[in-house]
């Protein structure tokens, strides 16, 4: 039997898959401290991983571990260099993690463009007619605005579809895609990020975090954007320099931001974005829908099972 560690639990649908398979036993690990993970992880043949950091010190002790299946698509909480050295496979979900994040990006865009909760407050506070006296810069249409989507994988492509439904003009910056690829999705390929930033009204980030993307968006290139531009980040913290973003918002270089992810999670109390009224925040919750959490748990566990049964789709394996 294979012993599986479920690190940071998951929806019951995934756990039920393991319960039904007699080839596997499992244990749920909820204490994500380094000290506990050092004790627990080495005893497993495979683990699923949601939160929690698996670093080189932990992996050095793992002589039985053959596979880590991420509960999602990002894997910046795993030391990939050590994984490769230990010949441990890394798996990600592929089919279950695009719809909810794309919808969350649109939620943030619409929330910002349509005045957040101001209309609700007007009615509740007895200011029904206050809407007649809105300033011209309080509420906007999406029609004919330009959105720059940086990173056009599964999530980015679903964002494109939703944006086209709102008659947005879609620009895409993704060096891995050809002009023809982007055109087939309904967008226009931009070869230079800075040129795209100059043109867009909305910047939406949907790309992984790595050495190349760290602080990809910073004060210098935010300064190229329009004053009424907004930034949406549902991908990974650290792609935006948070202090630079806060500074740009305070100086009214851009208008607003929607941030679902942070460089440090949870963010520390002194993170300036927490107190900035020009930021809409959510707690890394773009996948937190009933459907997505159920589907991710099932796909994560299916990946583990398929790995040990030599039936895994190669597209789920990260090339280390």
N, C-alpha and C positions, 0 to 999 in steps of 0.2 A: 504493500500500500504506500501511496505517496502522501507525505505530510505537508499540508499547505497552511501557511500563515496568512490570515486576512488582517492586514495592517490598517487600522482605523476603520473597521467595520464597513458595511455597505447595505444597500437595500436587500430585503429578504428574498427577492426573486433570484438574486445571484447565489445567496447562501443555500437556498433550496436546491439549486443544481448540484452543489457539492454533497448535500445530504443524500441525494438520490443516487449518487455514483459510488459504488462499493469499492472502487479503486483508490478512494481518497478519504483521508481524515483531515480535519481542520481545527484550527484554534483562532479565536478572534483576539487581536492585540489592540487594546485601546490606550494603554500607557505608551505614549510616543516619545518619551524621554530617551536621550542617547544611552543612558545607563541601562534602561530596560531593553532597548533594541539590541544592544550588544549581547545581552543574555539570551534573548529569545530567537533572533533571526537565524543564528547558526544551526538550529535544530531542524529547520524546514528544508524540504526539497524544492519548494517554490513558494512565492508569496504574491499576494495582490497588494498594491500600494496606492493609497489615496493621499492622505497627508503623511507627514513623517519624512525624515531625511535619512537616506541610506548612503553613508559616506565610505571612504576607503578603509577606515578603521573597522567598521562593522563588516565590510566585505572581506577583509583579510582573515576574519575568523570563520567565514562561511565555506566550509569544505564540501558540504552536501548541496548547497543551493545551486540549482540549475537554471532557474528562470524567475524574472520579476515581471508581473503583468500590471501595468499601470491602469488605474481606474480613471481613464481620460487619455489625452493625447500628449500633454507636456511631460517632460521628464527631467526638468532642471533640479529636482530633489534627489537625483540618483547620480553617483559618481560613475560616469560612463567609461572613464579611462580604466578604473579598477574592474568594471564589469568585463571589459574586453580582455584584460589580463587574466581574469579568472575564467574566461570562456562561459560567462553567464548570459543567457539570452534576455533581451528586453522587449516586451510586447506592449502595444498600445491599442486602444479601441479605435475602430475605423468607421463603423456604421452608425454609432449611437450619439455622437457628440457634436453635431453640426447644427441641427435645427434650433435647439434652445438657445445656444450662444448667438446665432444670427438674429433670433427674435429679440434677445436681450439688447443687442446693439440697436435695433430699431426702436425698442422701448425707450432707450436713453435718448436717441435722436429726437423722437416725437415728444418726449417729456420736456426736453430743453426747448425745442422749437415752438411748442405750444404752451409755453409759460409755466411749466411744471404744475403746481397745485393752485395757481393764483385764482382761477375761476371758481374752483371748489371753495376756497376761502372767502371769496366775495359773497357767494350765496349764503354760506354758513354764518358769516358775520353781519349779514343784513345789508350788504353793499351791492345789491343786485344791479343797480344802474351804473356802478363804477366802471363797468366794462365799456361803457360809451366813451370814456375819457382815457382809454389806453393810449400810451405813447406809441409812436410808430415803430419803435424798436423793442416792443414787449412781446410780440407774437409774429410768427413768420409762416409762410408756405414752404413746402418742400419742392414744389413744382419748379423745374428748371434749375434748381441748385446743383452744384457740382460736388460729388463725394469722391474722395480719393481713398481707395481701399488698398492698404499696404499689407501684402500677404494674401494670396488668392488660392488657398487650399479649399478644403471642403466647406469650412465656415465662410470664407470670403466669397465663394461662389454662391452660397445661399443668400448672403447679404446682397449680392448683386441682383438676384431675382426679386427680392423684396424692394430694393431701391427702384428698380425699373417699374414696379407697380405703382410707385409714388411719383413717377415721371422725373426722377432724378437723373442727371447726366453722370455716368459712372466712369471714373478714371481708375486705372489699376497700376500699381507699382509692384512688380514681382519679377525679379531677374530670371526666375526659373521657367517662366512662361513666354511663349512666342506671341507676337502681335496677333497671329491667326487664332491661337488658343483663347486669348482674352476677348477677341472679337466674337468668337463663337459663344462665349458666356454672356455677351451683351455689353461689354465694356470697351474702353479705349486704353491701350497700353501706353504707359508713361515710362520712358527710359531713364529719366533723371528725377530723383526724389524731390530735389529742391524746386524744380519746375512744377511738379505736381502740387507741392505745398503752396506755391504762389497762386495757383489757379483755384484751389478747392475752397468750398464753403464749409465742408465737413471732412475731417480726417478720421478714418476708422482703421484701427490696428487689429490684425488677426494673423499674427506670425509668432513663431517660437522664440524663446529667449535663449541666446547663446552669446559667445564672445563678439560676434559680428553685429548682433542686434542690441547689445547693451547700450543704453542711452542714445539709441538711434534718433529719438526725438529729444531735442535739447533747446536751450535758449536761443542759440544761433539760428537754427532752422525754423523754430517757432516764430522768430522775428520776421521771417519771410511771408508769413501768412496774413490773410485779410483780418481787419479788426473785428469783423463780425463772425469770424470762423470759430468752429467748435472742434474739439478733439474727443474721440471715443476710444477707450482702451478696454477691450474684453479679453485680451490675449494673455499677457504676462507682465507683472510688475518688473521694473528695471529696464523696460524698453523705452519708457519715458523717464527722463530725469525729473523727479518729483519737485525738487527745489526750484528747478528752472521753470517748470510748469506753473508753480505757485507764483513765482516772480512775474512771469508773462501775463498771468491773469490779473494780478494786482496792478500791473502797469497798463492794463487794458490793451495789450498787444493783440490778444485774441479775446473772444467773448466769453466762452464757457467750456467746460469739460465734463465728460461722464466717465468715471473711473470705477471699474469693477475689480481691478487687481493692483497689488502694491508690491514694492520691492521687498518689504518686510511684512509678513502676514502672521497674525493680525498687525496692522500698523501701530506704531508706538503713539502714545498720547501727544507727543510733540511734533508729529507729522503735520506740516502746515496745511495740507489739503483738507484735513478734518475740520478746520475752522474757516475754510475759504467758502464764502457764500456763492461763488461762481462755479462750484463743483457739485455735480450730482454723484453720490457715492452708492455703491453696493458691495457686499462682503464676499467677493469672488463667488458670486451666486449665479453666473450666467447659465450654468447647467442645472440649477436647482429647480427643476420642474418634475412633477410626478413621473411623466413619461421618460424623461432623460435619465433620471436616477435609476429607474427600473431597468431601462435598456442598457445603461452603462454597466450596472452590476452583472447582468446576464452575459454581456459580451466579455467583460473582464474574466469572469469565471470560465466561460466557454473557451477563451484563449488559453487559460491554464490547462484545461482538460484536453483540448486539441493538441497542445504542445506535447504532453506526455503520451498521447495516443498517436503521435506522428501524423496528425491530420490538420495541421495549422496552415491557414492561408498565409503565404509569405508576405503579403502586404501588411500584415500585423506586426512584423518583425522589424525593429529599428536596426538600421545598418550602423554599427559602431566603428 
